[in-house]
Amino acid sequence: MEGMTTASMTPDGSPAASPLATALRAIKAFAGAAVSVVVLGEYADKRKA
Protein backbone atom coordinates (compact mmCIF):
# COMPACT_ATOMS: atom_id res chain seq x y z
CA MET A 1 0.00 0.00 0.00
CA GLU A 2 2.67 2.46 -0.93
CA GLY A 3 0.29 4.77 -2.81
CA MET A 4 -2.13 5.18 0.10
CA THR A 5 -2.03 8.43 2.03
CA THR A 6 -3.68 9.43 5.26
CA ALA A 7 -5.76 11.97 3.32
CA SER A 8 -7.54 9.14 1.52
CA MET A 9 -8.16 7.30 4.76
CA THR A 10 -9.62 10.11 6.89
CA PRO A 11 -12.67 12.31 6.33
CA ASP A 12 -12.09 15.91 5.32
CA GLY A 13 -14.23 17.33 8.11
CA SER A 14 -16.93 18.77 5.83
CA PRO A 15 -20.52 18.36 6.97
CA ALA A 16 -22.37 15.30 5.70
CA ALA A 17 -24.47 15.77 2.57
CA SER A 18 -28.22 15.76 2.99
CA PRO A 19 -30.15 12.74 1.74
CA LEU A 20 -31.76 14.92 -0.96
CA ALA A 21 -28.36 16.07 -2.22
CA THR A 22 -27.13 12.47 -2.26
CA ALA A 23 -30.21 11.34 -4.20
CA LEU A 24 -29.85 14.15 -6.73
CA ARG A 25 -26.18 13.32 -7.22
CA ALA A 26 -27.08 9.66 -7.86
CA ILE A 27 -29.79 10.64 -10.36
CA LYS A 28 -27.37 12.93 -12.17
CA ALA A 29 -24.75 10.17 -12.40
CA PHE A 30 -27.31 7.64 -13.66
CA ALA A 31 -28.70 10.06 -16.26
CA GLY A 32 -25.21 10.90 -17.49
CA ALA A 33 -24.34 7.23 -17.83
CA ALA A 34 -27.59 6.49 -19.68
CA VAL A 35 -27.02 9.36 -22.13
CA SER A 36 -23.47 8.25 -22.83
CA VAL A 37 -24.62 4.67 -23.49
CA VAL A 38 -27.25 5.90 -25.94
CA VAL A 39 -24.80 8.21 -27.73
CA LEU A 40 -22.06 5.58 -27.90
CA GLY A 41 -24.57 2.94 -29.01
CA GLU A 42 -25.77 5.12 -31.89
CA TYR A 43 -22.16 5.88 -32.86
CA ALA A 44 -21.30 2.17 -32.88
CA ASP A 45 -24.34 1.38 -35.05
CA LYS A 46 -23.29 3.97 -37.63
CA ARG A 47 -19.74 2.61 -37.79
CA LYS A 48 -20.97 -0.93 -38.56
CA ALA A 49 -23.19 0.23 -41.42
N, C-alpha and C positions, 0 to 999 in steps of 0.2 A: 504494500500500500504506500508506495513512495509518493504518488501523485496526490494523495489525500492531504487536505489542510484542515486546520481547526475551524476555519471559516465555513467549510462545507459541512461540518459536523454540529455546529451550534447555531441556534436561531439568531436572527439579526436584531431582535428586540422590538421590531415593529408590531403594532397591534394586529390581532388576528382579523382576517377578512370576514365580513358578514356573510351569512349563508346566501343571501341574495347575490352578493358580488361573486361568490364562488360559483353559483348556478349560472350566472350570466357569462362568466369566463368559460365555463364548460360548454355552454351553448355556442359561444363564439368559436371555440376550437372545433367543435363538431361541424358547424356550418362551414367553416373554412376547409376542413378536410373533405367534406362532401362536395363542395364546389371544385376543389382541385381534382378529385376523382372524376367528376363529370367532364371537366375541361381536358384532362389527360386522356380520358377514354375516347372523347371525340377526336382528339389529335391522333391517337393510335389508329382509330378506324380510318381516318383519311390517309394515313401513311400506307395502310395495307391495300387500299384501292388503287 
